[in-house]
């Protein structure tokens, strides 16, 4: 998930520094990299959460740009010198356009990029990636029957943790355009795709994703983990509850859903991404998380607040915090019992 990440003043800065910087090649790479994060002349450069997956888009849509932004931040974190926050996603950079890859090659350029990323965004991606990595690996170790990546984007967990896949079947669900680009890049780089992995194109606002899964040898009687990373933000309330009800009414007990979301005091508090096709339209009322989960037929396994994210994933050995995360951000794992 991302948004209007560069203000008019930032755009002016990009143009000015490209013309006048003494270190023209380095600055140009960094600033062009930041253009990748979209400009919106009407909004200031403040935190916008990043999604790992894909929102439904128009039928003629291209591959998701916000999914690429997530990959770019994961790739950037691979270069951190501090092991506490260093990323471990060697595939993330592979999914980037050549100019974005080139920008990451210089320590100076990377420092410039990080200085221009809106506060909290980079830290949120680091924390979220680590959290859902753990959830994915634990499910593989527990021999969970199936894992479904709802809005997979450029999620590389099935390839990073390939050696841990035994009998678990993994389903990657995403829009056709993003999925086709991902598969093409994996094939170009000769990535070994495990035989248990299936790719299923989907439109989450229109399609019955369970029917699509069933057409691909999905077993509803087998406990399943659904990872819904960075997707709910972009769905309507109806689409979110419809998804939860499909899982509750048709999946085996013990099935879990892991997702991130924002809390809100009122609909006006929804994050403004500045992107017409990828606007944030879903959140859970502050103080209403337990009620929302129970009303949809699930029990909470784990709820991770922004404060807990900072303590668990972003606190360095010396006690310093990499960065703070907006308090509206949450991770949640729920289970059908």
PyMOL commands that set and color helices and strands:
alter all, ss='L'
color gray80, all
select helices_A, chain A and resi 8-20+24-35+65-77+93-95+98-103+107-116+121-141+157-160+162-164+176-188+209-214+232-234+237-250+267-269+276-278+289-295+306-313
alter helices_A, ss='H'
color red, helices_A
select strands_A, chain A and resi 146-150+169-174+197-201+224-228+256-264+284-285+299-305+329-335
alter strands_A, ss='S'
color yellow, strands_A
deselect
rebuild
show_as cartoon
